[in-house]
Every structure is written in C-alpha cells, then in structure tokens.
Amino acid sequence: MPSDLYDSEDADRPYARRHEATAREGEDDHRAWPEYARMRTFGPGVGSIIVGVLGVLIGVAMCTYFVDLYRKQFEAQRDAIESRTGLSDQRKQEILQVTKSVADGILFGLPIYGGISVVLSLLSIVGGVLLLRVKARWFCITVAIINLIPCLATWFYTLPLSIWMLVVLHNPEVIAKMRGLRSPDDV
C-alpha cells in the first residue's frame, strides 16, 4: 500500500466534512427543540379535543334523547303490564311499583351522568387546546388523570389517550417548553 495515501491531507477531508455535517445537524436539533415539543403535543392535543367533542355530544344525547326514549319505553311497559289479563291486581301493582322505581332511578341518574360527562368532556377540550398551545402542564396532567377515571361516556377512548398525554407531558422537551426554559437540559 502506498504510504502517501495516509499522509495526504485530502484523505481526511471526507471524514472532516461528515463530522462537520453531523455537528451542524446536532446544533439544528438543539435549536429546534421547541418545535419538536410542539409536534409531540399535537397528536394527544387533537385527540383530546376530538374525544371531548364526542363526549359532549354523547352527554347531551343522554340528557335529552335517551331520557325521552327511556320514558316512552317505561310508559309502554306500564301499559303492557296493566293490560295483562292473567295477573291479579295485587301482582300488577307490585310489578308496576318495581318498574316505576327502576324508571325513576334511570330517569334521575341518566341526566346526572350525562351532565358530568359533558363537564368532564369540556375539561378535556380545554386540556387539548392548552396541550396544542404547549401551556399549563399541571392542568393538562390533571385532565389526563381525570380522564383515566371511568366516569366518562367515552372512557374507552380517553383511557389510551390519557396514557399518551401523560407520557408526552413527562417528556423533557415538552416540560422545558411549558415552563419557558431556554433548553431541555435545564429541566
């Protein structure tokens, strides 16, 4: 092998160029971390807004449409029990009393559950908007934890979304962006 190949200054030049390019990429990544933080919060933020809107729609439907539907169903059931001929009057009254207590419980509880679902879904929407803006970290964490509790009509959707939100909210770049720090290394 010729020894002048290793002694040449041109032989190290491709490696030097590659090292310089890698160093410049690292600097660009370091300067662009706020945008990476914003990109990381985009998915769970939009998902939280979508699931929140679905939760509001389902909650409003529970408070209006389903209450009316159950009321009509229980009235039809009461009429069917009263028109049965093979039952004694005492047995009809017992069945009607049980049916009325079940109907009252459902017609009382369904709007309350729908209202709670609407309120928590509105919180989920606000949390999603704040997550998109990369602000209010503790509020977003609180919304994610509340969404883990199975009290929403859309809980099967909010469960994986909340876990995703919590993972993203504990990313150092996101924490630094939400706190207004100069770099993720300051976290």
Solvent accessible surface area in square Angstrom, and as a share of the most:
residue,aa,sasa,rsa
1,M,194,0.87
2,P,86,0.54
3,S,81,0.52
4,D,101,0.52
5,L,103,0.51
6,Y,148,0.56
7,D,115,0.60
8,S,41,0.26
9,E,156,0.70
10,D,99,0.51
11,A,35,0.27
12,D,93,0.48
13,R,125,0.46
14,P,69,0.43
15,Y,138,0.52
16,A,46,0.36
17,R,145,0.53
18,R,153,0.56
19,H,132,0.59
20,E,92,0.41
21,A,40,0.31
22,T,84,0.49
23,A,49,0.38
24,R,137,0.50
25,E,108,0.49
26,G,41,0.40
27,E,91,0.41
28,D,72,0.37
29,D,75,0.39
30,H,95,0.42
31,R,160,0.59
32,A,37,0.29
33,W,17,0.06
34,P,45,0.28
35,E,91,0.41
36,Y,76,0.29
37,A,0,0.00
38,R,94,0.34
39,M,110,0.49
40,R,104,0.38
41,T,0,0.00
42,F,125,0.52
43,G,25,0.24
44,P,0,0.00
45,G,0,0.00
46,V,46,0.27
47,G,17,0.16
48,S,0,0.00
49,I,42,0.21
50,I,97,0.49
51,V,16,0.09
52,G,1,0.01
53,V,68,0.39
54,L,75,0.37
55,G,0,0.00
56,V,30,0.17
57,L,111,0.55
58,I,64,0.33
59,G,0,0.00
60,V,73,0.42
61,A,30,0.24
62,M,17,0.07
63,C,46,0.27
64,T,82,0.48
65,Y,131,0.50
66,F,74,0.31
67,V,13,0.08
68,D,59,0.30
69,L,81,0.40
70,Y,71,0.27
71,R,108,0.39
72,K,123,0.52
73,Q,100,0.44
74,F,27,0.11
75,E,76,0.34
76,A,62,0.48
77,Q,81,0.36
78,R,109,0.40
79,D,77,0.40
80,A,55,0.43
81,I,16,0.08
82,E,89,0.40
83,S,82,0.53
84,R,140,0.51
85,T,134,0.78
86,G,75,0.72
87,L,45,0.22
88,S,70,0.45
89,D,109,0.56
90,Q,135,0.60
91,R,122,0.45
92,K,29,0.12
93,Q,112,0.50
94,E,74,0.33
95,I,44,0.23
96,L,22,0.11
97,Q,130,0.58
98,V,95,0.55
99,T,17,0.10
100,K,128,0.54
101,S,67,0.44
102,V,75,0.43
103,A,8,0.06
104,D,70,0.36
105,G,44,0.42
106,I,62,0.31
107,L,37,0.18
108,F,145,0.60
109,G,29,0.28
110,L,32,0.16
111,P,44,0.28
112,I,86,0.43
113,Y,82,0.31
114,G,0,0.00
115,G,27,0.26
116,I,81,0.41
117,S,0,0.00
118,V,28,0.16
119,V,87,0.50
120,L,25,0.12
121,S,1,0.01
122,L,88,0.44
123,L,57,0.28
124,S,1,0.00
125,I,36,0.18
126,V,70,0.40
127,G,0,0.00
128,G,0,0.00
129,V,54,0.31
130,L,40,0.20
131,L,0,0.00
132,L,49,0.24
133,R,143,0.52
134,V,5,0.03
135,K,115,0.49
136,A,46,0.35
137,R,22,0.08
138,W,169,0.59
139,F,70,0.29
140,C,0,0.00
141,I,11,0.06
142,T,68,0.40
143,V,3,0.02
144,A,0,0.00
145,I,90,0.45
146,I,44,0.22
147,N,2,0.01
148,L,54,0.27
149,I,91,0.46
150,P,94,0.59
151,C,35,0.21
152,L,7,0.03
153,A,34,0.27
154,T,3,0.02
155,W,59,0.21
156,F,162,0.68
157,Y,132,0.50
158,T,0,0.00
159,L,57,0.29
160,P,79,0.50
161,L,15,0.08
162,S,0,0.00
163,I,91,0.46
164,W,121,0.43
165,M,0,0.00
166,L,37,0.18
167,V,101,0.58
168,V,13,0.07
169,L,0,0.00
170,H,104,0.46
171,N,32,0.16
172,P,72,0.45
173,E,37,0.17
174,V,0,0.00
175,I,16,0.08
176,A,0,0.00
177,K,59,0.25
178,M,28,0.12
179,R,136,0.50
180,G,65,0.63
181,L,57,0.29
182,R,210,0.77
183,S,14,0.09
184,P,24,0.15
185,D,120,0.62
186,D,73,0.38
187,V,77,0.44
